[in-house]
Amino acid sequence: MFTEKNIQKFERNLGGLKFAVLVISVFSIMMIIGTFLESWYGTDFANRVIYKKFPFMAVQACMFLSILFAAFLRLPPKKRLYGFYTIHAGLVTIGCGSLVTYMAGIDGNILLPPNEPTRNIVLPNDVLRITYPNEGRQITRELPYTAFKTNLDEKFEDLQFLDYLPYSENTISWEKSSEVYESWQSYHTSEYMISNPNVSQEFIMTLHPEAKDFQSSSRMGPLSVHYLPSSMGNCFKVKDKTEIVFWESVKKYCKTPTDYKSEIRTTKAGNRYIVIKENDQLLTFFPDLSPWPLDSKLSPVRDTSLRVFNRKLFEKSPNLFLFGKAAAFFDGDQWESVKLESKPVDLPWMGFQLSLLRHEESLYPSQKPNYVTPIQSKGAIIKGNQKSIKVKVRDREYWVTDSTPISLMIDGKKVNIEITKKVMTLPFEFVLKNFKMDKDPGTNSPASYESFVSLFTSDGPENHHIYMNNPLKYSGFTFYQASYSQNKDGSYNSTLSANVDQGRPIKYFGSILLVLGSLWHYYITRKKKRTKTVSVENNKEVLA
């Protein structure tokens, strides 16, 4: 029963010292745990586990009530407690300001490429975006703010959303082909390791059409690696002074210009060409320009399975050709063709060796996200910095990540699915006119960086200079210089932190009350002690 006596007891408990000590102790423990989580796993993980979860908010609410009732129990006002009242009023005001900031504040980043108008602020909220480009439809769904694997169990039209992984890393799985391919088609996959005494690297190369996460060519520093059908390995064994080889991809055989009894001719422009007869069809090849036969307009003729390969084009720089269980390379004097069996093969570059780890004729590799706990190093997430969602479309499952969106055709309708950040559009535009960075002497470490921007508003353009401790304040927003990034052409992008804090004035006012209350409380306490001291001394004089 809510009797007056019970209500008074409840108020005394809320405003009492025991409750205050309990709440502060729980708050301190949660802060300690949050600090360690933030140090080891990153700020975002700590926010998802501690700082922005209901238990932490509830503890802060209990602190707020403890402060409020502690002052309430000491009413009506007493002169000796004026400082106490002011301190508690300041704490309550700061709490109110923090609540306003949490409910209505904006905290994001704006990326400024050089000389490109920008007005989008990227917010920290993760969203799932579904787009039907042919219909002009777009659906956005905010993802749960969780730190652990979550089953969404949601359905939208033909799409079913299953597991959501806020932190994940890709692992390789080997899948069976979902389609049947022609026997002449090459779609094998191989896993290799290239190494020397100082470094090693494993890599997978594939020709399988469903292995969208892997390629058939790559670069490793100055070395170019090419993955070709296994039947083409015989072409590198052919000895011919022209170094030109023709490869038939369906019948899988290799021939030279000598086999075709065809000579190499030169155009007036100096381009070499060969005319051969294949299946009662005359084909013209320009081996220095294209592997395809070309017509009179130098356009590829694609209705033939015959290709030309000029080995001389690959002799001037390091090139490694892989054919599944075989490899070929130019060692500086001649082409070498080797089998990759049980032991590594020596390569002619920097003491490297090549090993075949796995070869599959039908299975293909696929990157599948797995949940991991993030790891932070030097303020950056080095593991688990990927968000993923499993999507089921009828009987097939797909993974969507924040770095690899997917595009599907469902009953003739194109659907794009992606994980992205929530975006806020500003009512004005930024243009980065210049970015300046100073480095520490003798190092490449940035000492400071600053942005020179133009702000385009309805009143016309304004030029501003943004750098550390000199933010831009406009229309309620505060823009701080946060970081930078470099483009491939050497130019720099500037990243500004965009902040709107409606609760800041309230928190400032609460801080002022806190300082004034502390001074007031100190003055009253000190005056009271002095009065007691003088009274004691006077009593001693009277007794003497």
Buried (B, 14 or more C-beta within 10 A) or exposed (E): EEEEEEEEEEEEEBBBEEBBEEBBEBBEEBBEBBEEBBEBBBBBBBBBBBBEBEEBEEBBBBBBBBBBBBBEEBEEEEEEBBBBBBBBBBBBBBBBBBBBBEEEBBEBBBBBBBEEEBBBBBBEBBBBBBBBEEEEEEEEEEBEBEBEBBEBEEEEEEBBBBBBBBBBBBEEEBBEBEEEEEEEEBBBBBBBBBBEEEEEEEBBBBBBEBBEBBBBEBEBEEBBBBBBBBBBBBBBEBEBEBBBBBBBBEEBEBBBBEBBEBEEEEEEEEBBBBBBEBEEEEBBBBBBBBBBBBEEEEEEBEEBBBBBBBBEEBBEEBBBBBBBBBBBBBEEEEBBBBEBEEEBBEBBBEEBBBBBEEBBEEBBBBBBBBBBEBBBEEEEBEBBBBBBBBBBBEEEEEBBBBEBBBEBEEEEBEBBBBBBBBBBEBEBBBBBBEBEEEEEEEEEEEEEBBBBBBBBEEEEEEEBEBBEEEBBEBEEBBBBBBEBEEEEEEEBBBBBBBBBBBBBEBBEBBBEBBEBBBEBBEEBEEEEEEEEEEEEEEEEEEEE
